[in-house]
Amino acid sequence: MKRDRDTTNPWRKIYLMELALYADTIIVDYDIWRQRRVKSQLTPPIDDAYQNPFSEEMLAELEMVRHEFEREKVKLLRDISSF
């Protein structure tokens, strides 16, 4: 058992030294890769029509719903006031 530990300890030290040596370069390389990737992904200008192609239809539908609501509101107010 002791002989095994005596054999593996130097290898473990070498492994940890190599890991410490390359860990910084791996992180730096990753940061460089990430910055290049982010810069290469240009965002296109956002146009209102492109952002929401149904905006005109949705606005028209909302307007119809609002008018219907107003009509129902007037009817209910008339009914309430008649009491």
Biotite code that builds the C-alpha atoms (Angstrom):
import biotite.structure as struc

atoms = struc.array([
    struc.Atom([0.000, 0.000, 0.000], chain_id="A", res_id=1, res_name="MET", atom_name="CA", element="C"),
    struc.Atom([2.711, 2.437, 0.919], chain_id="A", res_id=2, res_name="LYS", atom_name="CA", element="C"),
    struc.Atom([4.615, 1.544, -2.213], chain_id="A", res_id=3, res_name="ARG", atom_name="CA", element="C"),
    struc.Atom([1.551, 2.317, -4.320], chain_id="A", res_id=4, res_name="ASP", atom_name="CA", element="C"),
    struc.Atom([1.123, 5.695, -2.641], chain_id="A", res_id=5, res_name="ARG", atom_name="CA", element="C"),
    struc.Atom([4.802, 6.475, -3.146], chain_id="A", res_id=6, res_name="ASP", atom_name="CA", element="C"),
    struc.Atom([4.387, 5.701, -6.831], chain_id="A", res_id=7, res_name="THR", atom_name="CA", element="C"),
    struc.Atom([1.156, 7.606, -7.405], chain_id="A", res_id=8, res_name="THR", atom_name="CA", element="C"),
    struc.Atom([1.977, 10.751, -5.437], chain_id="A", res_id=9, res_name="ASN", atom_name="CA", element="C"),
    struc.Atom([4.592, 12.039, -7.915], chain_id="A", res_id=10, res_name="PRO", atom_name="CA", element="C"),
    struc.Atom([2.207, 11.349, -10.797], chain_id="A", res_id=11, res_name="TRP", atom_name="CA", element="C"),
    struc.Atom([-0.592, 13.134, -8.967], chain_id="A", res_id=12, res_name="ARG", atom_name="CA", element="C"),
    struc.Atom([1.644, 16.155, -8.387], chain_id="A", res_id=13, res_name="LYS", atom_name="CA", element="C"),
    struc.Atom([2.581, 16.262, -12.073], chain_id="A", res_id=14, res_name="ILE", atom_name="CA", element="C"),
    struc.Atom([-1.079, 15.972, -13.067], chain_id="A", res_id=15, res_name="TYR", atom_name="CA", element="C"),
    struc.Atom([-2.133, 18.770, -10.718], chain_id="A", res_id=16, res_name="LEU", atom_name="CA", element="C"),
    struc.Atom([0.703, 21.002, -11.920], chain_id="A", res_id=17, res_name="MET", atom_name="CA", element="C"),
    struc.Atom([-0.291, 20.421, -15.545], chain_id="A", res_id=18, res_name="GLU", atom_name="CA", element="C"),
    struc.Atom([-3.920, 21.045, -14.701], chain_id="A", res_id=19, res_name="LEU", atom_name="CA", element="C"),
    struc.Atom([-3.040, 24.318, -12.966], chain_id="A", res_id=20, res_name="ALA", atom_name="CA", element="C"),
    struc.Atom([-0.858, 25.308, -15.900], chain_id="A", res_id=21, res_name="LEU", atom_name="CA", element="C"),
    struc.Atom([-3.504, 24.666, -18.553], chain_id="A", res_id=22, res_name="TYR", atom_name="CA", element="C"),
    struc.Atom([-6.545, 25.791, -16.585], chain_id="A", res_id=23, res_name="ALA", atom_name="CA", element="C"),
    struc.Atom([-5.703, 29.467, -17.068], chain_id="A", res_id=24, res_name="ASP", atom_name="CA", element="C"),
    struc.Atom([-5.101, 29.055, -20.781], chain_id="A", res_id=25, res_name="THR", atom_name="CA", element="C"),
    struc.Atom([-8.334, 27.118, -21.199], chain_id="A", res_id=26, res_name="ILE", atom_name="CA", element="C"),
    struc.Atom([-10.289, 29.884, -19.494], chain_id="A", res_id=27, res_name="ILE", atom_name="CA", element="C"),
    struc.Atom([-8.587, 32.594, -21.547], chain_id="A", res_id=28, res_name="VAL", atom_name="CA", element="C"),
    struc.Atom([-9.161, 30.667, -24.782], chain_id="A", res_id=29, res_name="ASP", atom_name="CA", element="C"),
    struc.Atom([-12.803, 30.207, -23.894], chain_id="A", res_id=30, res_name="TYR", atom_name="CA", element="C"),
    struc.Atom([-13.223, 33.909, -23.143], chain_id="A", res_id=31, res_name="ASP", atom_name="CA", element="C"),
    struc.Atom([-11.659, 34.833, -26.482], chain_id="A", res_id=32, res_name="ILE", atom_name="CA", element="C"),
    struc.Atom([-13.872, 32.317, -28.319], chain_id="A", res_id=33, res_name="TRP", atom_name="CA", element="C"),
    struc.Atom([-16.987, 33.618, -26.537], chain_id="A", res_id=34, res_name="ARG", atom_name="CA", element="C"),
    struc.Atom([-16.214, 37.266, -27.297], chain_id="A", res_id=35, res_name="GLN", atom_name="CA", element="C"),
    struc.Atom([-15.689, 36.458, -30.972], chain_id="A", res_id=36, res_name="ARG", atom_name="CA", element="C"),
    struc.Atom([-18.922, 34.502, -31.090], chain_id="A", res_id=37, res_name="ARG", atom_name="CA", element="C"),
    struc.Atom([-20.932, 37.269, -29.438], chain_id="A", res_id=38, res_name="VAL", atom_name="CA", element="C"),
    struc.Atom([-19.466, 39.893, -31.747], chain_id="A", res_id=39, res_name="LYS", atom_name="CA", element="C"),
    struc.Atom([-20.160, 37.759, -34.821], chain_id="A", res_id=40, res_name="SER", atom_name="CA", element="C"),
    struc.Atom([-23.843, 37.520, -33.968], chain_id="A", res_id=41, res_name="GLN", atom_name="CA", element="C"),
    struc.Atom([-25.065, 40.870, -35.142], chain_id="A", res_id=42, res_name="LEU", atom_name="CA", element="C"),
    struc.Atom([-28.641, 41.635, -34.233], chain_id="A", res_id=43, res_name="THR", atom_name="CA", element="C"),
    struc.Atom([-30.704, 42.898, -37.156], chain_id="A", res_id=44, res_name="PRO", atom_name="CA", element="C"),
    struc.Atom([-32.560, 46.176, -36.687], chain_id="A", res_id=45, res_name="PRO", atom_name="CA", element="C"),
    struc.Atom([-36.022, 45.526, -35.298], chain_id="A", res_id=46, res_name="ILE", atom_name="CA", element="C"),
    struc.Atom([-38.850, 46.816, -37.407], chain_id="A", res_id=47, res_name="ASP", atom_name="CA", element="C"),
    struc.Atom([-42.347, 47.076, -35.898], chain_id="A", res_id=48, res_name="ASP", atom_name="CA", element="C"),
    struc.Atom([-43.883, 45.092, -38.723], chain_id="A", res_id=49, res_name="ALA", atom_name="CA", element="C"),
    struc.Atom([-41.166, 42.465, -38.420], chain_id="A", res_id=50, res_name="TYR", atom_name="CA", element="C"),
    struc.Atom([-41.476, 42.321, -34.659], chain_id="A", res_id=51, res_name="GLN", atom_name="CA", element="C"),
    struc.Atom([-45.222, 41.717, -34.697], chain_id="A", res_id=52, res_name="ASN", atom_name="CA", element="C"),
    struc.Atom([-46.754, 40.957, -38.108], chain_id="A", res_id=53, res_name="PRO", atom_name="CA", element="C"),
    struc.Atom([-50.248, 40.752, -36.585], chain_id="A", res_id=54, res_name="PHE", atom_name="CA", element="C"),
    struc.Atom([-50.162, 44.156, -34.920], chain_id="A", res_id=55, res_name="SER", atom_name="CA", element="C"),
    struc.Atom([-52.636, 45.793, -37.346], chain_id="A", res_id=56, res_name="GLU", atom_name="CA", element="C"),
    struc.Atom([-55.082, 42.913, -37.030], chain_id="A", res_id=57, res_name="GLU", atom_name="CA", element="C"),
    struc.Atom([-54.713, 42.801, -33.271], chain_id="A", res_id=58, res_name="MET", atom_name="CA", element="C"),
    struc.Atom([-55.302, 46.524, -32.926], chain_id="A", res_id=59, res_name="LEU", atom_name="CA", element="C"),
    struc.Atom([-58.448, 46.312, -35.052], chain_id="A", res_id=60, res_name="ALA", atom_name="CA", element="C"),
    struc.Atom([-59.727, 43.370, -33.019], chain_id="A", res_id=61, res_name="GLU", atom_name="CA", element="C"),
    struc.Atom([-58.983, 45.149, -29.741], chain_id="A", res_id=62, res_name="LEU", atom_name="CA", element="C"),
    struc.Atom([-60.849, 48.193, -31.001], chain_id="A", res_id=63, res_name="GLU", atom_name="CA", element="C"),
    struc.Atom([-63.891, 46.043, -31.847], chain_id="A", res_id=64, res_name="MET", atom_name="CA", element="C"),
    struc.Atom([-63.799, 44.419, -28.407], chain_id="A", res_id=65, res_name="VAL", atom_name="CA", element="C"),
    struc.Atom([-63.526, 47.827, -26.764], chain_id="A", res_id=66, res_name="ARG", atom_name="CA", element="C"),
    struc.Atom([-66.559, 49.139, -28.681], chain_id="A", res_id=67, res_name="HIS", atom_name="CA", element="C"),
    struc.Atom([-68.552, 46.046, -27.749], chain_id="A", res_id=68, res_name="GLU", atom_name="CA", element="C"),
    struc.Atom([-67.567, 46.518, -24.112], chain_id="A", res_id=69, res_name="PHE", atom_name="CA", element="C"),
    struc.Atom([-68.634, 50.153, -24.207], chain_id="A", res_id=70, res_name="GLU", atom_name="CA", element="C"),
    struc.Atom([-72.013, 49.182, -25.688], chain_id="A", res_id=71, res_name="ARG", atom_name="CA", element="C"),
    struc.Atom([-72.588, 46.572, -22.978], chain_id="A", res_id=72, res_name="GLU", atom_name="CA", element="C"),
    struc.Atom([-71.519, 49.057, -20.340], chain_id="A", res_id=73, res_name="LYS", atom_name="CA", element="C"),
    struc.Atom([-74.027, 51.638, -21.577], chain_id="A", res_id=74, res_name="VAL", atom_name="CA", element="C"),
    struc.Atom([-76.791, 49.004, -21.571], chain_id="A", res_id=75, res_name="LYS", atom_name="CA", element="C"),
    struc.Atom([-75.983, 47.933, -18.019], chain_id="A", res_id=76, res_name="LEU", atom_name="CA", element="C"),
    struc.Atom([-75.825, 51.529, -16.802], chain_id="A", res_id=77, res_name="LEU", atom_name="CA", element="C"),
    struc.Atom([-79.220, 52.173, -18.412], chain_id="A", res_id=78, res_name="ARG", atom_name="CA", element="C"),
    struc.Atom([-80.665, 49.089, -16.722], chain_id="A", res_id=79, res_name="ASP", atom_name="CA", element="C"),
    struc.Atom([-79.191, 50.080, -13.351], chain_id="A", res_id=80, res_name="ILE", atom_name="CA", element="C"),
    struc.Atom([-80.462, 53.637, -13.619], chain_id="A", res_id=81, res_name="SER", atom_name="CA", element="C"),
    struc.Atom([-83.967, 52.410, -14.461], chain_id="A", res_id=82, res_name="SER", atom_name="CA", element="C"),
    struc.Atom([-84.324, 50.829, -10.995], chain_id="A", res_id=83, res_name="PHE", atom_name="CA", element="C"),
])
